């Protein structure tokens, strides 16, 4: 699967979102029908919700091949930590997006619409999402996984601060990371690949086509854009 294709990546994200939403919706219907005493119908909704979950998982594995585990026993402790750190990173990013951007914007619109019930709902979610982000950060700290996550976020926050101060943001091509689908090695244009003659500051697109992954030797075409953030 070629996730370097913007349409494919976008469609997978949409499919994951749709299947995930269907799962929660059917579980809600299962609870409603259970309360109505319709046991068999409630069971049907639960079974279908489980199927939607499997569909969502399949899409997410394609979006994040770095999280696919074929043989857990073959992984080193460092590899296990890297995968766990990535899970926490995505969780933190998603919750942070919710309490800093998504719900505040929803609440602002609700205030403009003078919808008190919606305002209360969105503002309560701001608080809860912030609490969730803090819980995940604490977990990262407890499991010794906070440093690599904070290093990545520090770079992201620096870029955001530039925007707030009206400074020129670094072009996306100079910050977009790429990940090898075979071994999950991440190419960071900020660092480059000096050992292979790729200078720091070289965007992935500018790397020669014959360049190979310095870890597993995979061809350049085996790399896909590294997904930086997904809302939880």
C-alpha positions as CSV (number, residue, x, y, z in Angstrom):
1,X,0.0,0.0,0.0
2,X,1.4,3.4,-1.0
3,X,0.6,5.8,1.8
4,X,2.8,8.4,0.1
5,X,-0.3,9.0,-2.1
6,X,-2.2,11.8,-0.4
7,X,-5.6,10.4,-1.5
8,X,-4.9,6.9,-0.1
9,X,-3.7,8.3,3.2
10,X,-6.8,10.6,3.4
11,X,-9.2,7.8,2.5
12,X,-7.7,5.5,5.1
13,X,-8.1,8.2,7.8
14,X,-11.7,8.7,6.8
15,X,-12.4,5.0,6.8
16,X,-10.8,4.5,10.2
17,X,-12.9,7.4,11.5
18,X,-16.1,6.0,10.0
19,X,-15.6,2.5,11.4
20,X,-14.7,3.8,14.8
21,X,-17.8,6.0,14.9
22,X,-19.9,3.1,13.8
23,X,-18.5,1.0,16.7
24,X,-19.5,3.6,19.3
25,X,-22.8,4.2,17.7
26,X,-23.8,0.5,17.7
27,X,-22.7,0.1,21.3
28,X,-25.0,3.1,22.1
29,X,-27.8,1.4,20.2
30,X,-27.1,-1.9,22.1
31,X,-27.5,-0.1,25.4
32,X,-30.7,1.6,24.3
33,X,-32.3,-1.6,23.1
34,X,-31.1,-3.5,26.2
35,X,-33.0,-0.9,28.3
36,X,-36.0,-1.6,26.2
37,X,-35.8,-5.3,26.9
38,X,-34.9,-6.2,23.3
39,X,-32.1,-8.6,24.3
40,X,-31.6,-10.2,20.8
41,X,-31.5,-6.8,19.1
42,X,-29.1,-5.5,21.7
43,X,-26.9,-8.6,21.1
44,X,-26.9,-8.0,17.3
45,X,-25.7,-4.4,17.8
46,X,-22.9,-5.5,20.0
47,X,-21.7,-8.2,17.6
48,X,-21.8,-5.7,14.7
49,X,-19.9,-3.2,16.8
50,X,-17.2,-5.8,17.4
51,X,-16.9,-6.3,13.6
52,X,-16.6,-2.6,13.1
53,X,-13.8,-2.5,15.6
54,X,-11.8,-5.1,13.6
55,X,-12.3,-3.1,10.4
56,X,-11.1,0.0,12.2
57,X,-8.0,-1.9,13.5
58,X,-7.2,-3.1,10.0
59,X,-7.3,0.5,8.7
60,X,-5.2,1.8,11.6
61,X,-2.5,-0.9,11.0
62,X,-2.1,0.4,7.4
63,X,-1.9,4.0,8.6
64,X,0.6,3.1,11.3
65,X,2.8,0.2,10.1
66,X,5.3,1.1,12.9
67,X,2.8,-0.3,15.4
68,X,2.2,-3.6,13.7
69,X,3.7,-6.4,15.7
70,X,4.3,-9.7,13.9
71,X,6.4,-11.5,16.6
72,X,6.5,-9.9,20.0
73,X,9.1,-12.4,21.2
74,X,11.6,-11.3,18.6
75,X,11.5,-7.6,19.7
76,X,14.3,-6.1,21.8
77,X,13.5,-4.1,24.8
78,X,14.4,-0.9,22.9
79,X,12.1,-1.8,20.1
80,X,9.3,-2.5,22.6
81,X,9.9,0.8,24.2
82,X,9.8,2.6,20.9
83,X,6.4,1.1,20.0
84,X,5.0,1.9,23.4
85,X,6.3,5.4,23.2
86,X,4.7,5.9,19.8
87,X,1.3,4.7,21.2
88,X,1.6,7.2,24.1
89,X,2.8,9.9,21.7
90,X,-0.3,9.5,19.5
91,X,-2.6,9.5,22.6
92,X,-1.0,12.6,24.0
93,X,-1.2,14.4,20.7
94,X,-4.8,13.5,20.2
95,X,-5.9,14.6,23.7
96,X,-3.8,17.8,23.4
97,X,-5.4,18.6,20.1
98,X,-8.8,18.1,21.7
99,X,-8.3,20.4,24.7
100,X,-6.2,23.1,22.9
101,X,-8.0,23.3,19.5
102,X,-11.0,21.1,18.8
103,X,-13.3,21.6,21.8
104,X,-12.4,25.3,22.4
105,X,-13.4,26.0,18.8
106,X,-16.6,24.0,19.2
107,X,-17.4,25.9,22.4
108,X,-16.7,29.2,20.8
109,X,-19.2,28.3,18.0
110,X,-21.7,27.2,20.5
111,X,-21.4,30.5,22.4
112,X,-21.9,32.3,19.1
113,X,-25.1,30.2,18.6
114,X,-26.1,30.8,22.2
115,X,-26.5,27.1,22.8
116,X,-25.9,26.7,26.5
117,X,-26.2,22.9,26.6
118,X,-23.6,22.5,23.8
119,X,-21.3,25.1,25.5
120,X,-21.4,23.1,28.8
121,X,-20.7,19.8,26.9
122,X,-17.7,21.1,25.0
123,X,-16.2,22.9,27.9
124,X,-16.5,19.8,30.1
125,X,-14.7,17.9,27.4
126,X,-11.9,20.4,27.4
127,X,-11.2,19.7,31.0
128,X,-11.5,15.9,30.6
129,X,-9.2,15.8,27.5
130,X,-6.6,17.8,29.4
131,X,-6.8,15.4,32.3
132,X,-6.4,12.4,29.9
133,X,-3.3,14.0,28.3
134,X,-1.8,14.5,31.8
135,X,-2.5,10.9,32.6
136,X,-0.8,9.7,29.4
137,X,2.2,12.0,30.1
138,X,2.5,10.6,33.7
139,X,2.4,7.0,32.2
140,X,5.1,7.9,29.8
141,X,7.2,9.2,32.7
142,X,6.5,6.1,34.9
143,X,7.5,3.8,32.1
144,X,10.6,5.8,31.2
145,X,9.2,6.8,27.8
146,X,8.8,10.5,28.3
147,X,12.1,11.8,26.9
148,X,11.7,10.8,23.2
149,X,8.1,12.0,23.2
150,X,9.0,15.4,24.8
151,X,11.9,15.9,22.3
152,X,9.5,15.5,19.4
153,X,6.8,17.7,21.0
154,X,9.5,20.4,21.8
155,X,10.1,20.7,18.0
156,X,6.4,20.9,17.3
157,X,5.8,23.5,19.9
158,X,8.8,25.6,18.6
159,X,7.1,25.6,15.2
160,X,3.7,26.6,16.7
161,X,5.4,29.4,18.7
162,X,6.9,30.8,15.5
163,X,3.5,31.0,14.0
164,X,2.0,32.8,17.1
165,X,4.9,35.4,17.0
166,X,4.4,36.0,13.3
167,X,7.7,34.4,12.4
168,X,8.3,32.4,9.3
169,X,7.5,28.7,10.0
170,X,9.8,26.1,8.7
171,X,8.6,24.7,5.4
172,X,6.7,21.4,5.8
173,X,9.2,19.5,3.6
174,X,11.9,20.4,6.1
175,X,10.0,19.0,9.1
176,X,8.0,16.1,7.6
177,X,9.5,12.8,8.7
178,X,9.3,9.6,6.7
179,X,9.2,6.0,8.1
180,X,10.4,2.8,6.6
181,X,7.6,0.3,6.2
182,X,10.1,-2.6,6.6
183,X,11.9,-1.7,9.8
184,X,10.2,1.5,11.1
185,X,13.4,3.6,10.8
186,X,12.4,7.2,10.7
187,X,14.1,9.7,8.4
188,X,14.2,13.2,10.0
189,X,15.1,15.9,7.4
190,X,16.4,18.1,10.3
191,X,19.0,15.5,11.0
192,X,19.5,14.1,7.5
193,X,21.6,10.9,7.1
194,X,25.2,12.1,7.2
195,X,26.6,8.5,7.1
196,X,25.0,8.1,3.7
197,X,26.0,11.5,2.5
198,X,22.6,13.2,3.1
199,X,23.3,16.5,4.8
200,X,21.1,17.8,7.7
201,X,18.2,19.9,6.4
202,X,17.7,17.8,3.3
203,X,13.9,17.1,2.7
204,X,13.0,13.6,1.8
205,X,12.0,14.6,-1.7
206,X,15.5,15.8,-2.4
207,X,17.2,12.5,-1.4
208,X,18.5,10.6,-4.5
209,X,16.3,7.8,-5.7
210,X,19.0,5.3,-5.1
211,X,19.3,6.1,-1.4
212,X,18.4,3.2,0.9
213,X,17.3,2.8,4.4
214,X,20.5,2.8,6.6
215,X,19.0,0.2,8.9
216,X,17.5,-2.5,6.7
217,X,18.6,-1.4,3.2
218,X,15.0,-0.9,1.9
219,X,14.7,1.3,-1.2
220,X,13.5,4.9,-0.8
221,X,10.1,4.1,-2.2
222,X,9.6,1.9,0.8
223,X,9.2,5.0,3.0
224,X,5.9,6.7,3.7
225,X,5.1,10.0,5.5
226,X,5.4,9.6,9.2
227,X,2.0,10.5,10.7
228,X,2.6,13.2,13.3
229,X,-0.8,13.6,14.9
230,X,-4.3,12.0,15.0
231,X,-7.1,13.1,17.2
232,X,-8.1,10.6,19.8
